[in-house]
Amino acid sequence: MPAPDQLTFRALADPTRRDILKMLATQDMTIADVSGHFDMTRAAVKKHLTVLSDGGLITVRPRGRERINSINTQGFAPVLNWFEYFDSFWDDRLIALKSAIEKDKK
């Protein structure tokens, strides 16, 4: 079984899944709701939703016979942490560039 962070990045690797996340960011949706936006089978959409759920990016709760898919903002933490590392990389370089430019002005 891959590490949880790996499942999160795997879920984000596919453009269809990223499109699904954008839709779920605005409203909770059933599989049928999501399927209506794509030219693919409902089974294929269910597979994408399963990958997103395995990656911790969405939650699924039952409502009667339906399953409601919702965005899980806390699931994006591994991605944000990964980008924060590289943000500090650029922050250090931009601070050094700013210092060099200010030194040249003097």
Rosetta blueprint (number, residue, H / E / L):
1 M L
2 P L
3 A L
4 P H
5 D H
6 Q H
7 L H
8 T H
9 F H
10 R H
11 A H
12 L H
13 A L
14 D L
15 P H
16 T H
17 R H
18 R H
19 D H
20 I H
21 L H
22 K H
23 M H
24 L H
25 A H
26 T H
27 Q L
28 D L
29 M E
30 T E
31 I H
32 A H
33 D H
34 V H
35 S H
36 G L
37 H L
38 F L
39 D L
40 M L
41 T L
42 R H
43 A H
44 A H
45 V H
46 K H
47 K H
48 H H
49 L H
50 T H
51 V H
52 L H
53 S H
54 D H
55 G L
56 G L
57 L L
58 I E
59 T E
60 V E
61 R E
62 P E
63 R E
64 G L
65 R L
66 E E
67 R E
68 I E
69 N E
70 S E
71 I E
72 N L
73 T H
74 Q H
75 G H
76 F H
77 A H
78 P H
79 V H
80 L H
81 N H
82 W H
83 F H
84 E H
85 Y H
86 F H
87 D H
88 S H
89 F H
90 W H
91 D H
92 D H
93 R H
94 L H
95 I H
96 A H
97 L H
98 K H
99 S H
100 A H
101 I H
102 E H
103 K H
104 D H
105 K H
106 K L
